[in-house]
Amino acid sequence: MNTELYSTFLASLVVLAQIWFVLVLVSLMVQKITKKKDSLVGFVADNYLWVTLAFSVAGLIGSLGYSEVFGYVPCKLCWWQRISLYPVVLLSAIGLYKKDQKFLPDYIIALMVIGSLIGVFHLYLQFTPNSLDCATTGQGVSCSKNWVRIWGYITIPMMCLTAHLNTLLAAVCKKMNK
């Protein structure tokens, strides 16, 4: 598989994940306004560990594919996004195995908020003409470099941010539907 095919495949999954995010977010908002349980939100809440596992594993495989298979050196912000995403793979898997998951959504939410904020800043660096550069020490890759840009807006940080936001939303659905 070449880089272009891999990127297009991942970008297609990202678009589907973004559509999923909007559907779940709208359903959550409607549920909050109407005070009536929504079936989509209920499904996500009931299966939030599977959802968080799916999105975090997708982020893990996607990012490692770029760095380890295709040789893209991750910038510092990519590393920080990974640091917040990778533990969720283990947290979700352990949560599925263990019965006591009382504080697990809180941990996932905390990690995903941090990773999402980093992702938003990373996208700002990529899409806004500026003089900011996270490789100011002269070491490492520039955070504003676009290794991948599919359909004008899907970059590696956008892919990662999409995984973060969907994982965050699943944990929020769980917290709100206790």
Secondary structure, 3 states (H helix, E strand, C coil): CCHHHHHHHHHHHHHHHHHHHHHHHHHHHHHHHHCCCCHHHHHHHHCHHHHHHHHHHHHHHHHHHHHHHCCCCCCHHHHHHHHHHHHHHHHHHHHHHCCCCCCHHHHHHHHHHHHHHHHHHHHHHHHCCCCCCCCCCCCCCCCCCCCCCECCCECHHHHHHHHHHHHHHHHHHHHHCC
